[in-house]
């Protein structure tokens, strides 16, 4: 029972095991979610999905297997605007008027018409009989009436309970690690760097310790208090700005926003192309420089270093004094990078350029060598791996294309 569903999840990359499959069968055998499709869905999701990045993929696969969602070949990212389905003036049809409404002639005709509307409709419709909309007699929409159709979105009051198809917007559509990057996905990836430790004032009750201490105290209550667990990871973030990095400004802004949210102890600085003797905190006041040596002296080796840049520059900017395109640098960029590597053993470079192109840029090859191949692509998977590398000095990244 449900073995095909289990295999479908496995085939599409969800890390489900035989143990989870048996747990689902056991729950069903005990009568959990026996009479409700919604309860069954939530049970399956709870048992089968252990990481929120797989929630959206699970929803799609659940729909394909149990609701026949695969029957409609929709474009991968098609979303029906919310305003098309917002209920305003709901219909009030008599029984005689409902009897006059004819079905569209079966499932195949319904699918064909729906796909046509997805290609052609541009605006909201209300009270009609043909378009995707609300309050009418069309076969496609919500809060209307048709004896055979698709209910799109959530109907007020549950609708007329006559829809052949329920196509609701998935709550977790932006959680999947295979989708485009956004701030939500970046936050999920950055969480791999969390390090929870107990420091500070003992303000949390340790139940097991309290039980043991009370038992040793002859039954008299003896509270055992411990500091609460907090994410104590400390991060230095260096962001390349200007030049070719302008193409990645939105992505870097999203990463910066996610990092500020996830890391309580975050210090950030800007640079251009390569690290030299100064960095800055405000791009609008770029003349107000901070000594890079001061940064090295101020932040100890407990900090983990993340450098973000596309690595496109002349190799001379890395290897030669005076090689910078903006100023005369007394020491080569490689000297400063090696200082950081020596002081901060947990370091990574995140590159927004696709890793397939790295092999064609001499400067990127140089940086990868300097960073002991700890350069990772600025993707969800790349960031997740980079965060693990920040806890393991021996972890590196090797792109498939060399």
ChimeraX attribute file (.defattr): number of C-alpha atoms within 10 A of each C-alpha:
attribute: neighborCount
match mode: 1-to-1
recipient: residues
	/A:1	7
	/A:2	11
	/A:3	11
	/A:4	10
	/A:5	16
	/A:6	17
	/A:7	14
	/A:8	17
	/A:9	21
	/A:10	13
	/A:11	10
	/A:12	11
	/A:13	11
	/A:14	20
	/A:15	14
	/A:16	16
	/A:17	13
	/A:18	10
	/A:19	10
	/A:20	17
	/A:21	19
	/A:22	12
	/A:23	14
	/A:24	20
	/A:25	16
	/A:26	12
	/A:27	15
	/A:28	15
	/A:29	11
	/A:30	9
	/A:31	10
	/A:32	15
	/A:33	17
	/A:34	12
	/A:35	9
	/A:36	9
	/A:37	11
	/A:38	10
	/A:39	13
	/A:40	16
	/A:41	15
	/A:42	12
	/A:43	16
	/A:44	21
	/A:45	17
	/A:46	13
	/A:47	16
	/A:48	23
	/A:49	18
	/A:50	13
	/A:51	12
	/A:52	15
	/A:53	22
	/A:54	22
	/A:55	23
	/A:56	19
	/A:57	24
	/A:58	23
	/A:59	16
	/A:60	14
	/A:61	18
	/A:62	19
	/A:63	16
	/A:64	16
	/A:65	15
	/A:66	11
	/A:67	14
	/A:68	12
	/A:69	17
	/A:70	12
	/A:71	11
	/A:72	13
	/A:73	9
	/A:74	14
	/A:75	10
	/A:76	6
	/A:77	8
	/A:78	9
	/A:79	12
	/A:80	16
	/A:81	13
	/A:82	11
	/A:83	12
	/A:84	19
	/A:85	24
	/A:86	20
	/A:87	17
	/A:88	11
	/A:89	13
	/A:90	16
	/A:91	14
	/A:92	12
	/A:93	13
	/A:94	8
	/A:95	8
	/A:96	8
	/A:97	9
	/A:98	14
	/A:99	11
	/A:100	8
	/A:101	15
	/A:102	12
	/A:103	13
	/A:104	16
	/A:105	9
	/A:106	10
	/A:107	14
	/A:108	12
	/A:109	10
	/A:110	18
	/A:111	15
	/A:112	11
	/A:113	16
	/A:114	19
	/A:115	14
	/A:116	10
	/A:117	14
	/A:118	16
	/A:119	11
	/A:120	9
	/A:121	11
	/A:122	11
	/A:123	11
	/A:124	16
	/A:125	19
	/A:126	23
	/A:127	18
	/A:128	14
	/A:129	19
	/A:130	15
	/A:131	23
	/A:132	27
	/A:133	28
	/A:134	31
	/A:135	23
	/A:136	26
	/A:137	26
	/A:138	26
	/A:139	28
	/A:140	27
	/A:141	31
	/A:142	33
	/A:143	28
	/A:144	28
	/A:145	28
	/A:146	25
	/A:147	19
	/A:148	21
	/A:149	25
	/A:150	22
	/A:151	29
	/A:152	24
	/A:153	20
	/A:154	18
	/A:155	19
	/A:156	13
	/A:157	7
	/A:158	9
	/A:159	14
	/A:160	15
	/A:161	10
	/A:162	13
	/A:163	20
	/A:164	15
	/A:165	16
	/A:166	17
	/A:167	17
	/A:168	13
	/A:169	14
	/A:170	14
	/A:171	10
	/A:172	15
	/A:173	16
	/A:174	20
	/A:175	22
	/A:176	19
	/A:177	21
	/A:178	14
	/A:179	15
	/A:180	11
	/A:181	18
	/A:182	17
	/A:183	19
	/A:184	14
	/A:185	23
	/A:186	26
	/A:187	21
	/A:188	19
	/A:189	24
	/A:190	22
	/A:191	18
	/A:192	17
	/A:193	23
	/A:194	17
	/A:195	13
	/A:196	12
	/A:197	13
	/A:198	13
	/A:199	12
	/A:200	11
	/A:201	10
	/A:202	13
	/A:203	11
	/A:204	12
	/A:205	14
	/A:206	15
	/A:207	12
	/A:208	10
	/A:209	15
	/A:210	16
	/A:211	16
	/A:212	14
	/A:213	17
	/A:214	16
	/A:215	13
	/A:216	12
	/A:217	11
	/A:218	9
	/A:219	11
	/A:220	10
	/A:221	13
	/A:222	16
	/A:223	15
	/A:224	18
	/A:225	15
	/A:226	16
	/A:227	15
	/A:228	16
	/A:229	13
	/A:230	14
	/A:231	16
	/A:232	15
	/A:233	18
	/A:234	21
	/A:235	23
	/A:236	18
	/A:237	18
	/A:238	22
	/A:239	23
	/A:240	22
	/A:241	20
	/A:242	14
	/A:243	11
	/A:244	15
	/A:245	21
	/A:246	12
	/A:247	14
	/A:248	16
	/A:249	15
	/A:250	12
	/A:251	18
	/A:252	21
	/A:253	14
	/A:254	18
	/A:255	23
	/A:256	17
	/A:257	15
	/A:258	21
	/A:259	21
	/A:260	15
	/A:261	13
	/A:262	20
	/A:263	19
	/A:264	14
	/A:265	14
	/A:266	16
	/A:267	17
	/A:268	18
	/A:269	19
	/A:270	23
	/A:271	21
	/A:272	21
	/A:273	26
	/A:274	21
	/A:275	24
	/A:276	26
	/A:277	17
	/A:278	17
	/A:279	23
	/A:280	20
	/A:281	17
	/A:282	12
	/A:283	13
	/A:284	8
	/A:285	9
	/A:286	13
	/A:287	10
	/A:288	12
	/A:289	14
	/A:290	16
	/A:291	13
	/A:292	18
	/A:293	15
	/A:294	11
	/A:295	16
	/A:296	14
	/A:297	11
	/A:298	9
	/A:299	16
	/A:300	12
	/A:301	16
	/A:302	13
	/A:303	21
	/A:304	23
	/A:305	24
	/A:306	21
	/A:307	22
	/A:308	26
	/A:309	25
	/A:310	24
	/A:311	28
	/A:312	18
	/A:313	19
	/A:314	16
	/A:315	19
	/A:316	16
	/A:317	21
	/A:318	27
	/A:319	17
	/A:320	16
	/A:321	17
	/A:322	17
	/A:323	19
	/A:324	25
	/A:325	13
	/A:326	9
	/A:327	9
	/A:328	12
	/A:329	17
	/A:330	13
	/A:331	17
	/A:332	22
	/A:333	24
	/A:334	21
	/A:335	18
	/A:336	18
	/A:337	18
	/A:338	13
	/A:339	12
	/A:340	21
	/A:341	17
	/A:342	12
	/A:343	19
	/A:344	18
	/A:345	18
	/A:346	24
	/A:347	27
	/A:348	28
	/A:349	24
	/A:350	21
	/A:351	22
	/A:352	21
	/A:353	19
	/A:354	13
	/A:355	18
	/A:356	12
	/A:357	12
	/A:358	21
	/A:359	13
	/A:360	10
	/A:361	14
	/A:362	15
	/A:363	21
	/A:364	22
	/A:365	17
	/A:366	17
	/A:367	21
	/A:368	21
	/A:369	12
	/A:370	17
	/A:371	18
	/A:372	17
	/A:373	19
	/A:374	24
	/A:375	28
	/A:376	28
	/A:377	23
	/A:378	25
	/A:379	23
	/A:380	23
	/A:381	14
	/A:382	18
	/A:383	26
	/A:384	20
	/A:385	21
	/A:386	29
	/A:387	22
	/A:388	18
	/A:389	21
	/A:390	22
	/A:391	17
	/A:392	13
	/A:393	14
	/A:394	12
	/A:395	16
	/A:396	18
	/A:397	17
	/A:398	12
	/A:399	15
	/A:400	7
	/A:401	9
	/A:402	10
